[in-house]
Amino acid sequence: MILDLRRIFEIPGEKQEFDYEISVSSADNYKNIDLAVPISVKGVIKNKSGVISLDYKADYRLRHKCDRCLIEFERDYSVSNNALVVKSLSSSEDDDYYIVVGGNEFNLDEHILSDLILHFPSKVLCKEDCKGLCQFCGADLNESVCDCQK
């Protein structure tokens, strides 16, 4: 979704609410994102006394392969974020909390997909107590105990 921010930047009190879905195919260019269903996004961008803020919540489901046992599974996630939207920053400002848009258009999908990647866990397990695979015979230790000599 491309947001036209011209009115938001120019009119104090102006706001634009959004409630839409990002299609599964929109994430095709992001190799770390394997969406099982479209991303549900709800939020608002508003000008409050000259300060432009973006608040949103994204709900989504990803397909994973367990890092220990290699079983494929799906898991639901939810990410909420808020940030200030500016046209430019001076070099002394911390840009972690700001979204810099060069003009009046803002690609919300791209921003949300980038945020999702930042929230990914470094290790993904099918369940907290996953036992993984036997390092000798490759048996799934969640299913059975292997008979190999250790």
Number of C-alpha atoms within 10 A of each C-alpha: 12 11 15 14 21 11 14 22 21 11 14 15 14 17 19 15 12 14 12 13 17 20 14 14 12 14 19 12 8 12 8 13 19 16 20 15 17 18 25 16 21 16 17 15 22 24 22 15 10 14 14 22 19 20 15 18 17 22 16 19 18 17 15 20 14 18 16 18 19 14 13 12 13 15 13 11 14 14 14 15 12 16 15 18 21 16 12 13 13 7 7 6 9 9 13 8 11 19 20 14 15 10 12 14 12 18 12 15 19 14 11 20 17 14 15 17 13 10 11 12 8 7 8 14 20 19 10 7 8 15 14 20 18 17 9 10 12 12 17 19 15 13 10 8 10 15 8 10 6 8
